[in-house]
Amino acid sequence: MGLQGEYRPLMRFLSPLIFLFACSLHSAERPNILFAIADDWGWPHAGSYGDPVVKTPTFDRLTKEGALFRHAYVSSPSCTPSRGAILTGQWHWRLEGAGNLWSVFPDKYDTYPELLARAGYVTGVSSKGWGPGRTQKKGRQLAGPRYKNFRAFLKNRESDKPFCYWLGSSDPHRGYAKGSGVKSGMNLSKIKLFPHFPDSNEVRSDVADYYFEVQRFDSLVGGAIKVLEESGELDNTIVVMTGDHGMPFPRCKSNNYDSGARVPLAIRWPSKVKAGTVVNDFVSLVDMAPTFYQAADLDVPSDVSGRSLLSLLAGNDKSDRSYVLHGKERHVPGQEGKDMGGYPTRAIRTHDFLYLHNFRPDRWPAGTPHYQMAAIKGAWLSDCDNGPTKTYMVESRDKNAHHRRLYELAFGKRLATELYDLKKDPDQLVNIAADSGYAETVKKLKAHLFAELEKTNDPRVTGKGPDFDKFPYLGGAPKFPGR
């Protein structure tokens, strides 16, 4: 009969066990993933970036024990499309209605938590995941089942399986408790304002209130890390900490300048990321999904736009990361009459220049200031969240020429082409696209941008751009104060 025949019954019994044991070993080798994302937290508001006021000990720890990214960007400076791009690893302009705020996420697009769950990961989410909006299929969990908090998730998780958790937060989204920053002890005189803000105590106090909520988010992530330390799983967990776009202030959130599209980013994973790593290459948050797929030893889906960061973190990345793309479709419908459209923009950012192409310069980039004429009744500069800074800038716009210029930068109409020389104008305040000395630069950057958009089948270059205005809008709008 021979050994093979003699032990065949035993092998039939053991084979499933061997398979399960092999799967268990593979699971043990795969890292956990903790993705922590703030709502409206933008660059450079963290201690690691040199902010002298806001206190971010958790973020700073992650950058010391892992990697700090100096040029990380979102796909779109708007909640729904930014989060959809992160979850799918695709540019938001490829996601149909999910490329807009408050719309519908199509069934045909997979998310990384869903694919990791099929591969044996335990997934979960707390607080703000994808959205705002709704899924095409009712009840679909794009980031995983919902839990009260991270500790509750770990308590219920099967300990022999790796996890993938989306740690969301509503901080530092408006509204704020007015004066909370000052009451916490922040020194308003030390706050570094973006130069497109007027310098006043009202504005400084508003920024301090925003900082107060950034600090609250930092504490939330710190609590999750403590839980991982207590369970002994911190070092086998990829910890990512970032925001979905810039701060909810004029010319920030919903704008394709660095103040709107650039975000803090830190990644800690001791076995793969050397402590104290600083990354100056351009990365996008669409790179998160393929990074997680590669870390989990899964094939990257063919429709993914992003590129894994693992080779970059290992110091052997041969891809071109000398530029990054981003853009915008509809945030809040804030135009006039029956126009339910947004302010479609695409941008390419290099170390030397920021080039923007505005497809509808006839529209208001922040929504109409004439709330009586708005497509949504009462909407007032609706692509900018209401708050003290917005109100101050509107009310003081005719105070002097400087205030008027700042108002126009935030709320006035813009040219179809914008170009900023970042060596001379790092704050992106002077559009030099019409300067003949930059004609060749405009030509090259536009050609590069549009070649990338064509490669990714962007509807704005395939003739289907107006479809973005037709997708349903399910939300409300900032109202004129007192109405």
Secondary structure by P-SEA (a helix, b strand, c coil): ccccccaaaaaaaaaaaaaaaaaaaaaaabbbbbbbbbccccccccccccccccccaaaaaaaaabbbbccccccccccaaaaaaaaaccccccccccccccbbbbcccccaaaaaaaabbbbbcccccccccccccccccccccccccaaaaaaaccccbbbbbbbcccccccccccccccccccccccccccccccccaaaaaaaaaaaaaaaaaaaaaaaaaaaaaaaccccccbbbbbcccccccccccccccccccbbbbbbbbcccccccccccccccccaaaaaaaaaaccccccccccccccccccccccccccccccccccccccccccccccccccccccccbbbbbbcccccccccccccccccccccccccccccaaaaaaaaaccccaaaaaaaaacccccccbbbbcccccccccccccccccaaaaaaaaaaaaaaaaaaaccccccccccccccccccccccccccc
